[in-house]
Amino acid sequence: MDPLRAQQLAAELEVEMMADMYNRMTQACHRKCVPPHYKESELSKGECVCLDRCVAKYLEVHERMGKKLTELSLQDEELLKRMQQGTGTA
């Protein structure tokens, strides 16, 4: 696969993953913070605060997980390189 196509596929996958994360966050925070039967047309102060906190926590956890997965991936790549160098294959 040529590098341009690989980059394009990676960008498409990233957009898809971000859309999935956004949808999951929206559903989880709505379920947690907004009662199923609406009493008013506008969100209450408590609902707004709950949603703000929920979204902030969700994004913070998402960022932490991304950093950890990147770290683990780099460790795996380094280990694979060392193993390949040790066996004489590259």
C-alpha positions in Angstrom: 0.0 0.0 0.0 1.4 3.4 -0.9 2.1 5.9 1.9 -0.5 8.4 0.7 -3.3 5.7 0.7 -2.2 4.5 4.2 -2.3 8.1 5.5 -5.8 8.6 4.0 -7.0 5.4 5.6 -5.6 6.4 9.0 -7.3 9.8 8.7 -10.6 8.1 7.9 -10.3 5.7 10.8 -9.5 8.5 13.2 -12.6 10.4 12.1 -14.7 7.3 12.5 -13.2 6.6 16.0 -13.8 10.2 17.1 -17.4 10.1 15.9 -17.9 6.8 17.8 -16.4 8.4 20.9 -18.6 11.5 20.6 -21.7 9.3 20.2 -20.8 7.1 23.2 -20.1 10.2 25.3 -23.4 11.9 24.3 -25.4 8.8 25.1 -23.6 8.1 28.4 -23.8 11.7 29.7 -27.4 12.1 28.5 -28.4 8.9 30.3 -26.6 10.0 33.5 -27.7 13.6 33.6 -31.0 14.1 31.9 -34.1 12.4 33.2 -36.0 10.3 30.7 -39.2 12.4 31.0 -38.6 16.0 30.2 -40.4 18.5 32.5 -39.2 21.6 30.8 -38.0 22.5 27.4 -34.6 23.8 28.7 -32.0 22.0 30.7 -31.9 22.9 34.4 -28.8 24.3 36.1 -28.1 20.9 37.7 -28.4 19.1 34.4 -26.1 21.6 32.8 -23.5 21.2 35.5 -23.8 17.4 35.4 -23.3 17.4 31.6 -20.3 19.7 31.8 -18.6 17.5 34.4 -19.6 14.3 32.6 -18.1 15.5 29.3 -14.9 16.8 31.0 -14.4 13.4 32.7 -15.1 11.5 29.6 -12.6 13.5 27.5 -10.0 13.3 30.3 -10.3 9.5 30.4 -10.2 9.3 26.6 -7.0 11.4 26.5 -5.4 9.3 29.3 -6.3 6.1 27.5 -4.9 7.3 24.2 -1.6 8.3 25.8 -1.3 4.9 27.6 -2.2 3.0 24.4 0.4 5.0 22.4 3.0 4.3 25.1 2.2 0.6 25.0 2.3 0.6 21.2 5.8 2.2 21.2 7.0 -0.3 23.8 5.7 -3.2 21.6 7.4 -1.7 18.5 10.7 -1.3 20.4 10.5 -4.9 21.7 9.8 -6.2 18.2 12.8 -4.3 16.8 15.0 -5.7 19.5 13.8 -9.2 18.8 14.3 -8.8 15.1 17.9 -7.5 15.6 18.6 -10.4 18.0 17.6 -13.0 15.3 19.4 -11.2 12.5 16.2 -10.4 10.5 15.2 -6.8 9.7 
